[in-house]
Amino acid sequence: MSAQTESLIIQQLNQGNQVVFEQLYSEYYPRLVSFANGYLYDLDESKELVQNFFINLWLKISEFKIESSIHSYLFTAIKNRCLNHIKNLNITDRKKLQYIEANLQSQLVVTQNRQLQELELQLMVEIEKLPTQIKNVLVLKYFKGNKRHEIAQLLGISENTVKTQLQRGKKKLKNVLDKKILNLFLALI
């Protein structure tokens, strides 16, 4: 197409000549859809993107100004729209992914807290069944965080007795508790 012909077409488009616009649309629509599909790999999305481009072009036809050829203008405009569309998809997908990850993490934390509370309750039930001195030593050591010598002073017993009571307590609990509770108990150590 010569520069004179393109200039005449642009002039007719600026004046709102619908026949010229429809000819432009008919000539370029299939090629632009095919071009867009090379970026988007989605024919329906490509058709919609090109259709929206032509609608916007018609709505702003009086402002239609081209420094290069019509062909270059149309293909560059579609390329830019495709790249923007892809960019927006990535942002949307990242946000959706972050939302899903946060949701899953939140559910996991709630589930873990619930399981931990159930295990702690089972552990406390079993500790309550132990002889008084063993129970007191275990509570002071593992739930109050006291050192062996502090427990010995608080209960008025020797450190060796504290050590023995801790070993007996662990052994008795090991016999009655399942592995999950025992692992929780040992993690407290």
Salt bridges, closest charged atoms under 4 A:
GLU27 OE2 - ARG31 NH1 3.80
GLU45 OE2 - HIS85 NE2 3.44
GLU126 OE2 - LYS129 NZ 3.27
GLU128 OE1 - LYS135 NZ 3.41
